[in-house]
Amino acid sequence: MRITSFYPRRYFWYRFFNSIFTGLSVGSIFTIYVPLKPSIYSVGGILLAAGMLVVARFYEKLMNLRNFFLISVFVEAVVLFLVIFFLLKPYTYTTALLIYAGYQLTFVFGSYLVRTETIFLKKKKFLSLLDMYKQSGYLGGLVVSFLFYQGLERLSGIETNQEKVYLLHFLLLFVELVVIYTLLRSFKIRLDGLP
């Protein structure tokens, strides 16, 4: 597999929807993580820092378009799996632990992805546009999550945090599918051996 082209303007839309997902989900983790003990966060933080050190050690080998694409797809696949898993098995200790571990795994690649996208975007204008798309998406996600929760409360009479967060995950599933679609459209992929 070879990546023959990278489309910055399509990539902006990927980051926009990726940030919408973040804005939508940011408040839900406090409800999902309730069963976890504080020591889990310490262990998770240690593993995250160690993982980021390992990834940083290999920046020179990882900072190419193919690895950037593969790691981006891996991160989004993990997030998609976590959303689906939560919808199938909500509010168990195992689910909370798995979701925490999954998000920590994606965070391991966070600095790498930000630094690599900066290298490939190069132009100041592109970096400015990227940040505007990201912040707009995040802000939009926060507003939509607020309206979603308020709508459930006022229109449907749903008041428990657990039920609200569970229903939000159907919206998160849809948004994550859009995220993956826009990510794939940001790159031109050529499979080896095919014309």
Secondary structure, 3 states (H helix, E strand, C coil): CEEEEECHHHHHHHHHHHHHHHHHHCCCHHHHCCCCCHHHHHHHHHHHHHHHHHHHHCHHHHCCHHHHHHHHHHHHHHHHHHHHHHHHCCCCHHHHHHHHHHHHHHHHCHHHHHHHHHHHHCCHHHHHHHHHHHHHHHHHHHHHHHHHHHHHHHHHCCCCHHHHHHHHHHHHHHHHHHHHHHHHCCEEEECCCCC
